[in-house]
Amino acid sequence: MSKKKKVIILLPADEKIGDVATRYSWELEALDPIGAEVKEVVAKTDADIIREAGDADAIITAWGTEVNRNIIHHLKKCIIIGVASIGVDMVDVEAATEAGIIVTNTPDIIIEDVADHTMMLLLVAARRVKLMEQMIGRDDFICPEVGLESKTEVKAWALAVPE
């Protein structure tokens, strides 16, 4: 019988360790049939990652945790680094390739959420929401820099579609 595969999920230093079965149900759906041991690791330093992932068969990482050449050099059994993100800029792909480690990403993860967030930021900028928030905080509804001279004009302007 073969030894269990070890999969390490790297978390950024400010993340809290959670219930693996709940947080990674989709990943476990694929890993359970091969009997993989899945463990979250809060990665504060290269040494932390090397200590916890040095003998891992696979690593899953995302934003906030860099897998650099030094770390890759110390991975004894790793065959794949899966990035739970669109990009792979947090992984030294060249070093991984030299070490024979495959680097994957998830190019279609949260694209709708990113698009929604982008549109929200565009609307916030177009409507000058920060300026309006500051004006409301000061109870100052006269704002000559945007051509508003009364509360009614501010309300109408804030709700209007830009020309």
N, C-alpha and C positions, 0 to 999 in steps of 0.2 A: 504494500500500500504506500502511495506516495505521501510525502510530507505536505501538510497544509500550506497553501500559498498565502503569503503575507502581503496585505495591501495597506499602505499608510496614506491617510488623508491629511495633508498639511493644512493647518489653519493659521491665519495671521496671528500675530502676538496678542492682539486685543480681543480675539474671539474666545468664546467659552466652549469647552467640550460639552457635547450633547449626547443624546440617545442615538446611537448609530442606526438602530433598526428603524427609527422614525425619520431621521434626517436623510438617510440614504436608502430608502426603500427601493427605488428604481435600480440603483447600483447593486444592491444586495440580490435583487431578482436575477441578475446575470451572474453574480459571484457565488451565491449559495450552492448552485449545482456542482461547483468545483471545490466546495468546502473551504473557501477563502476566509482567512481571519482578517477582519477589517478593523482598523484602529485609527482614531483621530489623534493628531499630535499638534499641540500649540508650538509653532516654530518661532522661537525668539532669536536664536542664533544658528549659524552654520553647524556648530557643535551639537546643538539640540537635534537638528535634523539628521545629522550623520549618526548620532547615537541611536535614534529611534528608527531610522529608515535604512541604515547601512546594510541590513540583511533582508530588506523588503524585495519582493518580486515585482511589485508595481507601486507607483505613487500617483495619487490624485492631488492636484493643486489648483489654485485659482489666484485671484488678485491678492496682493499683499504678502505673498511668500515667494521669494526668489529661489530658484534651483540653479545655482551657478556651477561653474567648472569645478570648484573645490568640492562641492557636495557630490557632484556626478562622479568625480574621481574616487570617492569613498563608497559608492554603491556597488556592493559585491555581486548581487544577483539580479538587480533590476533589469527588466526587459522592456518596460514601457512606463512613460510618464504621461498621464492623461491630464490635460488642462481643462478645467470646467469653466472655460471662458472662450470668447471668440478668438482672441489673439494668443500667441505663445511667447510674448516678449519677456515673461518672467522666468523663462527657461533658457539656458544656454544650449540652443539647438545644435550648434556646431560641436560642442563638447559631448553632448548626448549621442550624436551621430558617430563621432569618433569612438565612443564607448560601446557602440552597437545597440543603443537604447532608442526605441521608437518614441517619438513625441507626437501626441495627438491633441486635437482641440475640439471644441463643440461650436462650429461656426453658426449654428442657428439658434443658440441659446438666447433667451430673453430679447429677441429682436423687436417684438411688438412693444415690450416695455421700454426699450431704449428709444424707439420711435415716439412713443407717447411722451416720454420724459423730454425729448428734444423739442417736440411741439409745445409742451408746457413752458419750457424755458424761453422759446421764441415769443410766446404770448406774454409771458412775464416781462420780457424786455420791451416788446412793442407797446404794452400798456403801461409801462413804467410803474409796475407794482411796488417796487421798493420805495420809490419817491412818494407814491400815494400813501404807503404805510407810514413813512416818516411824517408826512403832512398830517395824517390822522392822529398820530402820536402826539404831535405838537398842537392839535386842534387848530391847525393852520390850513384853511381851505382856499386861501388866495395864493396862487402860484403863478406869478407873471412869467417865469421861465418857460412855462408850457401854455401860456395864454389863458389861464383860468382865473377868473375874478370873483367867483361865488361858489357856494356849496352846490347849487343846482348845476352849474357848469362842470364842476368836478365829477358829480354823479353821472351826468350825461356823457362826459368824456370817457370816464372809466368803463362805461358799458358800451360805448360806441365801437363800431368797426372802423379801423383806420382807413383813411381815404387813400 
